[in-house]
Amino acid sequence: MGRLNMRRIRDVLPLKFGQGLSERQVAASLGLSKTSVGTYLHRARQAGLTWPLPQGLDDDGLELLLFPAAPTVPDPERPVPDWISIDRELRRPGVTRMLLWEEYRAAHPAGFGYTWFCTHFDAWKGRVRPTMRQTHVGARRSSSTLPATRSTS
């Protein structure tokens, strides 16, 4: 299930903070899972939101508070792997993505997970070696080059 729209999230906050309902009661009254309710309440607490919400906070502003963009500053604890050397190593017999990821994590214990590693490697490879499917349409023959057929009348 994807993320709820901001209207539904706005419905969660007053039930919990305004009426003091438990997460289970909020979930039941809105037809949501307790996990979803707990996740959105946790995000609201992390963002420092209180009830009532600040005046003038629209849905876009609320979304930015609850779902901030990933930091753009590189983290020295989580360096991006050298995709060129990864690509070169993968061409060698017996070398797998899992093996290269394990070597990366051994060097950087707080590094990225395996799924991130594979997803970003695929994205890098798609940008570096774009391929374009080309469809070849055979030449058309004119009627003068077609073999003659006999009529059987």
C-alpha positions as a printed Julia matrix, in Angstrom:
153×3 Matrix{Float64}:
   0.0     0.0     0.0
   1.29    3.45   -0.86
   1.4     6.58    1.21
  -1.9     8.1     2.29
  -2.92   11.44    0.9
  -2.43   14.41    3.19
  -6.16   14.68    3.9
  -6.18   11.21    5.48
  -3.05   12.01    7.46
  -4.69   15.24    8.68
  -7.57   13.04    9.94
  -5.16   10.97   12.05
  -3.63   13.87   13.96
  -6.75   15.35   15.65
  -8.02   11.93   16.69
  -4.75   11.12   18.43
  -3.65   14.51   19.75
  -6.99   16.31   19.98
  -9.23   13.53   21.32
  -6.54   11.4    22.93
  -7.53    8.15   21.23
  -5.1     5.25   21.16
  -3.41    4.29   17.91
  -5.65    1.23   17.7
  -8.78    3.37   18.13
  -7.59    5.87   15.51
  -6.85    3.04   13.1
 -10.25    1.45   13.64
 -12.16    4.72   13.25
 -10.41    5.57    9.97
 -10.17    2.06    8.55
  -6.36    2.09    8.55
  -3.81   -0.33    9.92
  -2.34    0.35   13.33
   1.1     0.27   11.73
   0.2     3.05    9.28
  -1.21    5.2    12.05
   1.89    4.6    14.19
   4.2     5.49   11.3
   2.45    8.79   10.59
   2.32    9.72   14.26
   6.02    8.94   14.61
   6.79   11.17   11.62
   4.67   13.96   13.11
   6.58   13.74   16.4
   9.93   13.77   14.58
   8.83   16.88   12.67
   7.9    18.57   15.97
   4.27   18.96   14.99
   1.69   19.71   17.67
  -2.08   19.84   17.63
  -3.62   21.99   16.35
  -1.35   22.26   13.35
   0.23   25.66   12.75
  -2.06   28.08   10.96
  -1.36   28.37    7.25
   0.28   24.94    6.98
  -1.04   23.59    3.69
  -0.83   20.0     2.44
   2.42   20.61    0.56
   4.06   22.06    3.67
   2.79   19.2     5.82
   4.13   16.67    3.32
   7.58   18.3     3.38
   7.6    18.16    7.19
   6.48   14.53    7.36
   8.48   13.27    4.37
  11.63   15.39    4.09
  13.83   14.95    1.04
  16.91   12.79    1.39
  20.01   14.76    2.33
  22.07   15.84   -0.66
  25.3    16.21    1.3
  27.43   13.07    0.92
  28.0    11.11    4.1
  31.57    9.89    4.62
  30.2     6.84    6.45
  28.12    5.88    3.38
  30.21    6.6     0.3
  28.79    5.81   -3.11
  30.64    2.85   -4.61
  32.92    3.3    -7.63
  30.52    2.01  -10.27
  33.21    1.82  -12.97
  35.29   -0.64  -10.94
  32.12   -2.55   -9.94
  31.2    -2.9   -13.62
  34.73   -4.03  -14.51
  34.79   -6.6   -11.7
  31.42   -8.04  -12.69
  32.88   -9.07  -16.05
  35.29  -11.46  -14.34
  34.22  -15.09  -13.95
  32.72  -15.98  -10.58
  32.22  -12.37   -9.46
  28.68  -11.53   -8.37
  26.94   -8.4    -7.18
  26.52   -9.98   -3.77
  30.26  -10.59   -3.49
  31.08   -7.0    -4.51
  28.46   -5.62   -2.12
  29.9    -7.7     0.74
  33.36   -6.28   -0.01
  31.86   -2.76   -0.04
  30.16   -3.35    3.32
  33.35   -4.8     4.8
  35.14   -1.57    3.88
  32.17    0.63    4.95
  30.09   -1.08    7.7
  27.54    1.77    7.74
  27.32    1.69    3.93
  24.26    1.21    1.79
  22.19   -1.96    1.72
  22.18   -4.57   -1.02
  18.92   -3.41   -2.63
  20.16    0.18   -2.81
  23.45   -1.07   -4.24
  21.79   -3.06   -7.02
  19.17   -0.43   -7.85
  21.7     2.38   -8.13
  24.16    0.24  -10.08
  21.42   -0.57  -12.61
  20.5     3.12  -12.85
  24.16    4.06  -13.38
  24.63    1.39  -16.02
  21.51    2.57  -17.84
  22.89    6.11  -18.0
  26.39    5.06  -19.04
  25.4     2.55  -21.68
  22.08    3.58  -23.07
  20.72    1.21  -25.64
  18.22    1.99  -28.32
  16.13   -0.66  -29.95
  16.13   -0.23  -33.7
  13.49   -1.85  -35.82
  14.5    -2.78  -39.34
  11.78   -2.79  -41.95
  12.72   -4.9   -44.96
  12.79   -3.31  -48.41
   9.55   -3.39  -50.33
   9.48   -5.09  -53.67
   7.85   -3.39  -56.58
   5.42   -5.38  -58.71
   7.97   -5.55  -61.52
  10.39   -7.51  -59.34
   7.83  -10.01  -58.05
   7.95  -13.43  -59.64
   5.28  -13.98  -62.25
   2.44  -16.35  -61.39
   0.59  -18.5   -63.86
  -3.12  -18.44  -64.01
  -4.91  -21.78  -64.13
  -8.01  -21.05  -66.16
